[in-house]
């Protein structure tokens, strides 16, 4: 696609990066078949190539974004299925990230959007605030119907719908050495995951120890910044990246690290991108690149070793590939192979490339589209007649769990169970501890 940026505009590194991405787009249309919003809505402006055209026009003119442009950019899930499909190598991820930051800085949203987005940016990155918000949700549930009937307040109704009615107590954070160590890793603490599903981190620690890894938690680490990053809060996301780079560099320079392991694939995609995000920061560019190179999804970490002895329970598993894992990180085979290697019957649904509708805060900010995608995904998963659904991202587990009665767990919970760990909490009603019912 031809562009018309001035030399002065291209002096800005973000604009130069975006211009390069735009120029690679040849409008072939391959991306439309894999874009969830285009599949649902059939609107060219809700396809990747349509959004690229809108972003090009907005950035070239340095225009104040219009409500129409913002609507279509907001509808993008950042699932990145288009990047998997694109034959031209368009860097859509960084292009849409730039556009969102541009919109955040130049567009004044209606008050209700500013309120909801500000609330999400304040609450979700903090486990303590998130836990308190979930506890307070019970007071708001009687008003869910009323909130859903008011267009601007539908996201608040979506928050209440997604909030669990009870929470497990916080899990302690203690370093965990292995009996026969083969390496030292930092496990990401996370923000939303340990509040919603603390059993994921507990299973990860057990499994990593059983596999021979010392597990530590870094002092000074905080939210990875993914949630605010995808809402266009560039400075907040960069501050989060710098804070974590400092925390993990201290571990690297201390006792050393073999990897930074992540159980939430949405976080992993962002952490692996720290090197890009901080590429123009002379104080952090090299350190951030080093950290990104060490970041691994837990399935990548485990795929490189032989798991301990396992129990074959003959359970049928429907595998839901998180978009941030299969498209964002290009990790596609490892989770399925790991599950099969410990005896599970792994099944993959139709249209596995399509997003479930979670996408960070998307199922709150765009509840109608997210709901349609959730129902579509669950319909395809339930066709598999699986005993359990497994995924690699807590957002997917929450979204899918809202639409199905089939237990939804993290891949690592099943791997832990098969190699000596306890029954995943979501499956206890159907399976006795350590054996099939």
DRENGUDREN-59898 format. One line per field, with one value per residue (C-alpha): x, y, z; residue number from 0. Coordinates in pm, whole numbers, plus 32768, in hexadecimal, padded with zeros to 4 digits. Example, Ala and Ser with C-alpha at 12.3 -4.5 7.8 and 13.67 -1.06 7.14 Angstrom:
DRENGUDREN-59898
c1: (84CE, 8557) .
c2: (7E3E, 7F96) .
c3: (830C, 82CA) .
k: (0, 1) .
//
This chain:
DRENGUDREN-59898
c1: (8000, 8087, 80BE, 80F1, 81A3, 8286, 83F8, 83A6, 829D, 8389, 8488, 83A6, 840A, 82A5, 8224, 8344, 82F6, 8186, 81D3, 82A3, 8184, 8086, 815E, 8170, 7FF7, 7F8D, 7E19, 7E15, 7CF5, 7D82, 7D5C, 7BE4, 7BA2, 7C51, 7BE3, 7AD4, 7A29, 7A1A, 7995, 7882, 7832, 7892, 7902, 7A41, 7A9F, 7A94, 7B99, 7D12, 7D41, 7C1F, 7CB2, 7E08, 7D6C, 7CC6, 7E0B, 7ECF, 7DE0, 7DDC, 7F55, 7FB1, 7EC9, 7F26, 7DB0, 7CE0, 7C44, 7AD4, 79D8, 79AB, 7B1E, 7B38, 7A0D, 7AB3, 7C0A, 7B66, 7AB8, 7C08, 7C52, 7DCB, 7DA8, 7EB1, 7E16, 7E50, 7FC9, 7FC7, 7F0D, 7FB6, 809F, 8143, 81BE, 80FB, 8156, 7FEE, 802E, 8111, 8044, 7F01, 7FBD, 803D, 7EE0, 7E4E, 7F53, 7F0E, 7D97, 7DD1, 7E9C, 7DBF, 7C59, 7B70, 7A89, 792A, 792A, 78AC, 79C3, 7AC9, 7A39, 7A34, 7B8C, 7C1F, 7B82, 7C11, 7D6B, 7D64, 7CD3, 7D4B, 7EC7, 7EB4, 7E5E, 7DEE, 7D08, 7C86, 7C38, 7B7F, 7ABA, 7A45, 79D6, 7911, 786E, 7763, 76D2, 76B7, 761C, 74B3, 74E5, 7579, 7438, 7412, 757D, 755A, 7433, 7503, 75F5, 770E, 7700, 76F8, 786A, 7817, 7710, 7815, 7905, 77FC, 77A5, 7912, 7960, 796D, 7882, 7999, 7B14, 7C1E, 7D02, 7E46, 7F5A, 80A7, 81D4, 8303, 8430, 8426, 8567, 856B, 860B, 86F0, 8711, 8738, 870A, 8689, 8558, 8483, 830F, 823C, 8161, 804A, 7F30, 7DD9, 7E39, 7E9B, 7D57, 7C6F, 7D2A, 7E3F, 7E45, 7EF4, 8029, 8028, 801C, 8131, 8218, 81DD, 8210, 834A, 83DF, 8387, 8434, 8571, 8557, 858B, 846B, 8498, 83C4, 8471, 8462, 83DC, 8320, 81C0, 80B8, 8152, 809B, 7FD7, 7E7F, 7ED2, 7FA7, 7E7F, 7DAC, 7EAD, 7F48, 80A7, 815F, 80C2, 811D, 8283, 82A3, 822D, 8327, 8448, 83E8, 83E4, 8522, 85CD, 8541, 85A9, 86FB, 8745, 8703, 87D8, 88F9, 88CD, 88A7, 8859, 8729, 86EC, 8595, 8474, 8345, 81E3, 809B, 7FB8, 7FFB, 7F6E, 8081, 8183, 8141, 817F, 82B3, 834E, 8315, 83CA, 84FD, 8431, 836E, 84AE, 8588, 85B1, 8601, 877D, 8770, 8693, 86AF, 87BC, 8731, 85D1, 864C, 8700, 85C4, 84EA, 85DA, 85B3, 8435, 8387, 8225, 821E, 81C4, 8302, 83CE, 833D, 8347, 84C4, 84D8, 8449, 8331, 8337, 827B, 8108, 7FB6, 7EE8, 7D80, 7CED, 7C46, 7BCF, 7C57, 7BD3, 7CFC, 7CAE, 7DDC, 7DF4, 7E26, 7F46, 7FF5, 7FAB, 7FB0, 806D, 8187, 8164, 815F, 8071, 80E3, 8182, 8043, 7F99, 80CE, 8103, 7F9C, 7FAF, 8101, 806B, 7F46, 7E2C, 7D53, 7D80, 7C78, 7C7A, 7B39, 7ACF, 7B46, 7C4D, 7CF1, 7BC7, 7BCE, 7AEA, 7AA2, 7B68, 7C8F, 7CF9, 7BE3, 7B28, 7A12, 79CC, 79F4, 7949, 785B, 776E, 787B, 7936, 77F9, 77BC, 7923, 790C, 77D2, 786E, 79AC, 78F3, 780F, 793F, 79E5, 78AE, 789C, 79D8, 791F, 7A52, 7A5F, 7B1C, 7B8A, 7CF4, 7D8E, 7ECA, 7E39, 7D61, 7C96, 7C2E, 7BD7, 7AF8, 7A4D, 7A0E, 79A5, 7891, 77EC, 7816, 77E4, 7917, 7A39, 7B3A, 7C9F, 7DFD, 7EDB, 7FD3, 7EC7, 7E90, 8006, 8035, 7F17, 7F9E, 80FA, 809A, 7FE2, 7E82, 7D42, 7D07, 7C01, 7B18, 7B0E, 7AE7, 796D, 799F, 7ADE, 7B4F, 7CA5, 7DAC, 7CC8, 7BB7, 7A57) .
c2: (8000, 8158, 8250, 83C8, 840E, 853D, 8523, 85D6, 84D3, 83B4, 8441, 83B7, 8248, 81D6, 827A, 81EE, 8091, 80BB, 813E, 8008, 7F27, 7FE2, 7FD3, 7E57, 7E31, 7DD2, 7DB8, 7C4B, 7C00, 7ABD, 7B59, 7B87, 7A11, 79F8, 7B42, 7AFB, 7C4C, 7C3D, 7ADA, 7B4E, 7CA9, 7C99, 7E06, 7E52, 7F55, 7E42, 7D79, 7DA2, 7E3E, 7F2C, 7F95, 7FC1, 80B5, 8175, 817F, 81F3, 8314, 837A, 836C, 8411, 8538, 854B, 8571, 8572, 8415, 840D, 8341, 8261, 8212, 81D4, 80E6, 8006, 800B, 7FBC, 7E90, 7DF0, 7CD7, 7CDC, 7B63, 7B79, 7A64, 7B52, 7B49, 79CD, 79DC, 7B09, 7AA0, 7BF7, 7C00, 7D35, 7D90, 7DCD, 7DA3, 7ED0, 7F9B, 7F78, 7FB2, 80FC, 815C, 8117, 81ED, 82FF, 82EA, 82EE, 8430, 84E8, 8474, 84D6, 83B3, 83D8, 83E7, 8286, 81F5, 82BF, 8246, 80D4, 80D8, 8198, 80A2, 7F77, 8014, 8059, 7F10, 7DF2, 7E1E, 7E11, 7CBE, 7D61, 7E5B, 7D50, 7C67, 7D7E, 7DD6, 7C6D, 7C67, 7DA8, 7D1D, 7C6D, 7DC1, 7E1F, 7CDD, 7D44, 7E69, 7D9F, 7DA0, 7F17, 7F54, 7E6F, 7F3C, 807C, 807E, 813A, 805F, 7F08, 7ED2, 7EED, 7DDD, 7D09, 7D35, 7CBB, 7B93, 7B27, 7B5B, 7A0D, 79E7, 7968, 7971, 7887, 7923, 79BE, 78C1, 7904, 796C, 78A3, 7834, 76BF, 75F7, 74AF, 7372, 7348, 749B, 74C8, 7640, 7774, 7829, 7953, 790C, 7A3E, 7A94, 7B1D, 7C06, 7B85, 7A15, 79DE, 7A86, 79C6, 7879, 785A, 76E4, 772A, 77BA, 76AB, 759B, 7649, 7653, 74E1, 7479, 7549, 74C4, 7361, 73A2, 7416, 7593, 767B, 7776, 78D7, 7A12, 7B5C, 7C7C, 7DBB, 7D0B, 7D8A, 7D70, 7D34, 7E62, 7DA6, 7E1A, 7F8D, 7F64, 7EEA, 800D, 8102, 8168, 816F, 8215, 812E, 7FF8, 8070, 80BA, 7F58, 7ECA, 7F8D, 7F23, 7DB4, 7DCB, 7E59, 7D44, 7C29, 7CC4, 7CC4, 7B4C, 7B1B, 7BD9, 7B2A, 79B0, 79A2, 792F, 782B, 78AF, 7993, 78AE, 7928, 786C, 797D, 798D, 7AEF, 7B62, 7A94, 7B3E, 7C93, 7C2B, 7B95, 7CEA, 7DB5, 7DC4, 7E6E, 7F4D, 7FD5, 7FCD, 8148, 8168, 8172, 8112, 7FE2, 7F6B, 7E67, 7DF0, 7DD2, 7D08, 7C1D, 7BEE, 7BB2, 7AA7, 79EC, 79FB, 78AF, 7833, 7710, 7623, 768B, 764D, 74F4, 748C, 7491, 7388, 7231, 7247, 7161, 7016, 7041, 6F9A, 6F62, 6FB3, 6F9D, 70EF, 71AA, 730E, 7421, 7506, 7678, 7728, 7885, 798A, 7A28, 78D7, 7855, 79A3, 7A8E, 79A0, 789C, 7783, 7688, 7521, 751A, 751D, 740D, 7331, 7354, 72F2, 71C8, 715D, 712A, 705F, 7150, 7128, 7286, 7312, 745E, 7516, 759F, 7701, 76E6, 7820, 78FC, 79BE, 795E, 7ACE, 7AFC, 7BC6, 7C71, 7D69, 7D38, 7C66, 7D8C, 7EAB, 7DF9, 7D09, 7CCC, 7C62, 7BA5, 7AEB, 7A7E, 7A05, 7951, 7897, 783B, 77BA, 76F1, 7658, 75DC, 755B, 74A3, 73EE, 7337, 7291, 72C5, 7283, 73C5, 74FB, 756C, 76B8, 777D, 78CB, 7928, 7A1D, 7906, 7825, 7933, 7986, 781F, 77B9, 78BE, 7809, 7697, 759A, 74D2, 7508, 75FF, 75E6, 7656, 7565, 7564, 74E7, 73B0, 7376, 7398, 72A6, 71A3, 71AE, 7191, 72CF, 72F5, 72F8, 7454, 7505, 7538, 73BE, 7342, 731C, 722D, 7178, 70F8, 715F, 70B3, 6FC7, 6FCB, 6FB5) .
c3: (8000, 7FA6, 80BF, 80D0, 8218, 8226, 8283, 83C9, 841C, 83CC, 84BE, 85CF, 8603, 8646, 8509, 843D, 84C0, 846B, 8310, 82CA, 8338, 8265, 812D, 8146, 812F, 7FCC, 801D, 7FB4, 80A0, 8135, 828F, 826D, 8283, 83D4, 8472, 8577, 8559, 83DE, 83ED, 84DB, 8455, 82E5, 82EA, 8228, 832E, 8432, 8376, 839E, 8246, 8283, 83D0, 8331, 823B, 8359, 8420, 82EF, 82B1, 841F, 8451, 8307, 8343, 84B4, 84DC, 8616, 860D, 85BA, 867F, 854E, 8532, 86A8, 8698, 8598, 8641, 878F, 86F4, 86A0, 8796, 8755, 8730, 861B, 854A, 8426, 845F, 844F, 8304, 8261, 8142, 813C, 82A3, 830F, 8476, 84D8, 864F, 866F, 8578, 863E, 8784, 86F5, 8681, 87D8, 8883, 8783, 87CC, 8943, 8924, 8828, 884E, 896B, 89AA, 8A3D, 8BBA, 8BEB, 8B12, 8BCC, 8D16, 8CBA, 8C19, 8D3D, 8E30, 8D76, 8D61, 8ED8, 8F53, 8E76, 8E90, 900D, 90A9, 91EF, 9142, 9055, 9176, 922B, 90F0, 90CC, 9237, 91FF, 90C4, 9191, 91EC, 907E, 8FF9, 9044, 8F54, 8E34, 8D68, 8D88, 8D25, 8BF8, 8B7B, 8B68, 8A41, 8AEB, 8C21, 8B7D, 8BCF, 8D42, 8D15, 8C60, 8D86, 8E78, 8D97, 8D89, 8EFA, 8FB4, 90DC, 91BA, 91C5, 9248, 9350, 92D0, 9295, 9346, 9278, 92E1, 921A, 91DA, 91A0, 90E2, 916E, 9041, 8F9E, 8E27, 8E28, 8EDA, 8E55, 8EB5, 8EA2, 8E50, 8F7B, 8EA5, 8F08, 8E9B, 8E89, 8FF7, 9065, 8F7C, 8F69, 9071, 9029, 8EDE, 8F83, 908D, 8F80, 8EBD, 8FEB, 9038, 8ED0, 8E9F, 8FE3, 8F7F, 8E33, 8EE3, 8EE7, 900D, 900A, 9090, 9094, 904E, 9142, 90A7, 8F8F, 8F3E, 8E2E, 8CD8, 8C48, 8B3D, 8BAE, 8BAC, 8A73, 89A8, 8A22, 8997, 8AE4, 8A56, 8B76, 8C78, 8BAF, 8B7C, 8CEF, 8D3B, 8C43, 8CDC, 8E3B, 8DDC, 8D11, 8E47, 8F25, 8E3F, 8DED, 8F62, 8F66, 8E30, 8EC6, 9015, 901B, 8EA7, 8DE3, 8CD9, 8C79, 8CD1, 8CC6, 8C8E, 8CBC, 8C2C, 8AB7, 8A9B, 8B86, 8ACC, 8980, 8A1F, 8AE5, 89AE, 890F, 8A1B, 893D, 882F, 891E, 89BC, 8884, 8881, 89F3, 8A13, 8B82, 8B48, 89DF, 8A1A, 8B69, 8ADA, 89B0, 8A9E, 8B6E, 8A3D, 89C2, 8B0D, 8B14, 8AD4, 8AE9, 8BDB, 8ABE, 8A07, 8B41, 8B7B, 8A0D, 8A16, 8B27, 8B71, 8C6E, 8D9E, 8DA4, 8D70, 8D9F, 8C64, 8CC3, 8B63, 8B85, 8A50, 8A4C, 896B, 8931, 890B, 8874, 8908, 87F9, 88B8, 88B1, 8752, 869A, 8783, 87E1, 86C9, 87CA, 872F, 875E, 88B8, 8990, 88C3, 88BC, 8A31, 8A7E, 8993, 8A21, 8B7C, 8AFB, 8AAD, 8977, 88E4, 87FA, 8740, 86E2, 8592, 8549, 8659, 85CF, 862E, 8775, 8898, 88D9, 8A1A, 8992, 8AD5, 8B25, 89DD, 8A78, 8B5E, 8A67, 8941, 89F1, 88CD, 87D4, 88E2, 8940, 87D9, 87BB, 8908, 88A2, 8753, 87F7, 88FE, 87F7, 8739, 8876, 88EE, 879F, 880E, 8930, 8A07, 8B7D, 8BB9, 8AF9, 8B1D, 8AC0, 8B05, 8B71, 8C9B, 8BCA, 8ADD, 8C03, 8C9A, 8B51, 8AE9, 8C46, 8C39, 8B14, 8B63, 8C78, 8C0C, 8D01, 8C79, 8CFA, 8CA3, 8BE2, 8D00, 8DF4, 8D1F, 8CF9, 8E6F, 8EB5, 8DC2, 8E5D, 8FCA, 9027, 90B6, 8FEC, 8F58, 9031, 8F08, 8ED6, 903C, 901B, 8EF8, 8F60, 90AF, 912B, 9058, 8F96, 8E92, 8F1C) .
k: (0, 1, 2, 3, 4, 5, 6, 7, 8, 9, 10, 11, 12, 13, 14, 15, 16, 17, 18, 19, 20, 21, 22, 23, 24, 25, 26, 27, 28, 29, 30, 31, 32, 33, 34, 35, 36, 37, 38, 39, 40, 41, 42, 43, 44, 45, 46, 47, 48, 49, 50, 51, 52, 53, 54, 55, 56, 57, 58, 59, 60, 61, 62, 63, 64, 65, 66, 67, 68, 69, 70, 71, 72, 73, 74, 75, 76, 77, 78, 79, 80, 81, 82, 83, 84, 85, 86, 87, 88, 89, 90, 91, 92, 93, 94, 95, 96, 97, 98, 99, 100, 101, 102, 103, 104, 105, 106, 107, 108, 109, 110, 111, 112, 113, 114, 115, 116, 117, 118, 119, 120, 121, 122, 123, 124, 125, 126, 127, 128, 129, 130, 131, 132, 133, 134, 135, 136, 137, 138, 139, 140, 141, 142, 143, 144, 145, 146, 147, 148, 149, 150, 151, 152, 153, 154, 155, 156, 157, 158, 159, 160, 161, 162, 163, 164, 165, 166, 167, 168, 169, 170, 171, 172, 173, 174, 175, 176, 177, 178, 179, 180, 181, 182, 183, 184, 185, 186, 187, 188, 189, 190, 191, 192, 193, 194, 195, 196, 197, 198, 199, 200, 201, 202, 203, 204, 205, 206, 207, 208, 209, 210, 211, 212, 213, 214, 215, 216, 217, 218, 219, 220, 221, 222, 223, 224, 225, 226, 227, 228, 229, 230, 231, 232, 233, 234, 235, 236, 237, 238, 239, 240, 241, 242, 243, 244, 245, 246, 247, 248, 249, 250, 251, 252, 253, 254, 255, 256, 257, 258, 259, 260, 261, 262, 263, 264, 265, 266, 267, 268, 269, 270, 271, 272, 273, 274, 275, 276, 277, 278, 279, 280, 281, 282, 283, 284, 285, 286, 287, 288, 289, 290, 291, 292, 293, 294, 295, 296, 297, 298, 299, 300, 301, 302, 303, 304, 305, 306, 307, 308, 309, 310, 311, 312, 313, 314, 315, 316, 317, 318, 319, 320, 321, 322, 323, 324, 325, 326, 327, 328, 329, 330, 331, 332, 333, 334, 335, 336, 337, 338, 339, 340, 341, 342, 343, 344, 345, 346, 347, 348, 349, 350, 351, 352, 353, 354, 355, 356, 357, 358, 359, 360, 361, 362, 363, 364, 365, 366, 367, 368, 369, 370, 371, 372, 373, 374, 375, 376, 377, 378, 379, 380, 381, 382, 383, 384, 385, 386, 387, 388, 389, 390, 391, 392, 393, 394, 395, 396, 397, 398, 399, 400, 401, 402, 403, 404, 405, 406, 407, 408, 409, 410, 411, 412, 413, 414, 415, 416, 417, 418, 419, 420, 421, 422, 423, 424, 425, 426, 427, 428, 429, 430, 431, 432, 433, 434, 435, 436) .
//
